[in-house]
Amino acid sequence: MTTELWMNLPVKDINRSKEFFSSIGFGIKDGATDTSVAISVSEKNTIVMLFQEDIFKQFAQNGLADTSKTTEVLFSFGAESREEVDEVAKKVTAAGGNLFAPPAEIQGWMYGCAFADLDGHRWNALFMDMSKKG
C-alpha cells in the first residue's frame, strides 16, 4: 500500500515561506526549486511540500481555498513541553505569522497555540500530558 504520505500546500512566495518555516524550527529538505520546497515537520520526517500557487493548481486541477475566509485544513504537531509551545509562539510572531490562539491550556490535559502561516494555512502546536487525560 502506501509507503509515505506528503501534504501539499500552495504558497505565494516559495522563498518567504521557506524562510518562515525554517525560522520557526522546521527542517528544509534538499532539492528546493524556484517553485517548490519540502519542509520536514517532525523528527519522524513528516513532509509538507510547498508549491507556488500556479503549480499547485495544475496538480490539484481545482481552485484554491481563500484562507482569509475559510480553513481547508488544520495541521497539528506535537511539542515536547509547554515551554516548547511558548517558544513556537514567539518564533511564529517574530517570523511574521498570525498567532490567532496564544498558548493556553486546553481541556485540562493539553497545552497549545495556533497560528496561520504567511499564506493563511492554519497550524496547531500541542503538548499533550497524557497523565492528565481523563
ABEGO torsion letter per residue (X at the ends): XBABBBBBBBBABAAAAAAAAAAAGBBBBBGBBAABBBBBABAAGBBBBBBBAAAAAAAAGBBBBBAAABBABBBBBBBABAAAAAAAAAAAAAAGBBBABBBBBBGGABBBBBBBBAAGBBBBBBBBBAAABX
